[in-house]
Amino acid sequence: MSTHDREYDVVLWGATGFTGRLVADYLAGRYGATDLDWALAGRSEDRLADVRESVAADHGDGGDADDGSEQAESLADLDLLTGDAFDRDSLDAIAERTAVVCTTVGPYATYGSELVAACVEHGTNYCDLSGEVHWMRRTIDEHHDRATETGARIVHGCGFDSVPSDVGTLLLQTHAAEELGAHCDEVRGLVSIRGGAFSGGTIASMVEMYREGAADRDVRRILADPRALDPPESRGAPAERPQRGVGRDRDRDTWTAPFVMAQINEPVVRRSNALLGYPWGHTFRYGEALRTGDGVKGAATAGALAAGQGLLAGALSVGPLREALDRYVLPDPGDGPDEETIEGSSFEVRLRGTGASEEHPGGYTVEATVRGDRDPGYGSTCRMLGESAVCLARGEVDSPHDGGVLTPASGIGLPLIDRLEGTGVSFDVETVEGGD
Ligand SMILES: NC(=O)c1ccc[n+]([C@@H]2O[C@H](COP(=O)([O-])OP(=O)(O)OC[C@H]3O[C@@H](n4cnc5c(N)ncnc54)[C@H](OP(=O)(O)O)[C@@H]3O)[C@@H](O)[C@H]2O)c1
């Protein structure tokens, strides 16, 4: 199904939410009303009109589309589309009008299933910020085959989870193949975050995942499976589980703590390898952790973070404690970090790949670094998601798949790095050992 004749390039679904507003603001600032044909969508026309007014006030009129099209000529003219996550007809009506639906309506396990089904049926490309592995597995099982028939690229995880890990690994492996003639057998990621905070919607998604896990043994099994997102034929193969306690990265002289997103990013990177046809080998290993530094302070921080995460996971697994935390302690949907926190935070993901080949029997090491100059979950995520949508809309993808339930690396690939250039999210790669 061709999406070339669609009325819009991108419809931003959930533009009224905390993250949705940030994506709207980002697209308005980068593309205005005329460099991208886009519309705002959600369940309340009044709230959508507020968002439109606010982006028009912040970014001017967005230029003039003098090409005879019906495209909005200024940000104040952006179309507003209404619907409801549980009203399939309204979602069909949106999906059939656009080349891409870019959605921030989460928890996705609660609000996302009908939208994915609508996009699959209409051959509409789709990108989201889901880190809900059990739900991603559900969409793979229910929709991957049909999406390959309709040509819908359904790409989950287009934010901080999992673009840096997934597209960063693709960059590293592409560099290794081009420069050293072979891939790396293993990639280990170290994540550093300065500042940052969670929004209510992210917390709601996390709480919902624990709630579903408590109620359903199959969900628990999927969440514990490091190959949960692999294609069916490779699901049983061995793979390491995310780090749980304090760790030590000897090559990089640092203590490490479990990284909460590793449970999402690690299966996503494995799915990318599978969907790309195992270019990195069937025994490729990927793992990531939080860098806490060297010395006593680094060890103590790693210990405290490991214990804290263990306690939180324990509390969220116990029904009454989970409900009390959700109700009285954690932020509500719609809330999130303030502008100062978003602008004043940053992240760095350092991926280190190692391997050996006939040509380089002594081994080689390649490092890719992904940096964001704003907080990872919102300031940088809205850029990664917005540019993923633009890549999908313009066909700027390097993917062996014309459709399917895909990952950022296998569904969009390296063109996303080019689109992100100059936005504050950067990717670098170099051979650090064994390149001669
Ligand atoms: N992966 C990452 O790096 C990352 C980063 C940030 C966020 N996220 C994820 O993004 C999602 C959104 O987070 P958030 O903090 O932005 O959430 P939020 O502020 O609570 O926004 C949720 C949005 O969903 C809409 N919505 C709720 N019920 C709906 C329905 N029945 N039909 C249509 N729309 C409905 C809300 O509309 P109203 O305004 O009308 O209520 C709002 O626009 C979460 O799943 C979160 O985990 C992921």
The ligand as an ORCA input file, in Angstrom:
! r2SCAN-3c Opt
* xyz 0 1
  N      10.917      5.471     25.908
  C      11.162      6.658     26.359
  O      12.279      7.071     26.329
  C       9.990      7.464     26.871
  C      10.166      8.790     27.227
  C       9.045      9.534     27.609
  C       7.790      8.945     27.633
  N       7.669      7.634     27.298
  C       6.349      6.977     27.266
  O       5.439      7.823     26.586
  C       4.131      7.628     27.101
  C       3.502      8.967     27.442
  O       4.127      9.532     28.570
  P       3.658     10.976     29.087
  O       4.345     11.245     30.360
  O       3.756     11.946     27.968
  O       2.091     10.670     29.378
  P       0.884     11.677     29.663
  O       1.378     13.046     29.931
  O       0.036     11.015     30.679
  O       0.109     11.713     28.259
  C      -0.715     10.684     27.847
  C      -1.472     11.090     26.601
  O      -2.406     10.048     26.316
  C      -3.667     10.651     26.035
  N      -4.771      9.740     26.301
  C      -5.108      9.161     27.474
  N      -6.213      8.397     27.315
  C      -6.547      8.478     26.007
  C      -7.574      7.923     25.211
  N      -8.493      7.099     25.730
  N      -7.607      8.220     23.903
  C      -6.686      9.034     23.347
  N      -5.699      9.606     24.044
  C      -5.625      9.333     25.358
  C      -3.703     11.880     26.906
  O      -4.682     12.765     26.422
  P      -5.381     13.913     27.326
  O      -4.441     15.074     27.293
  O      -6.650     14.152     26.612
  O      -5.551     13.353     28.707
  C      -2.283     12.384     26.704
  O      -2.192     13.078     25.482
  C       4.274      6.687     28.300
  O       3.937      5.389     27.893
  C       5.752      6.762     28.630
  O       6.256      5.583     29.215
  C       8.745      6.890     26.932
*
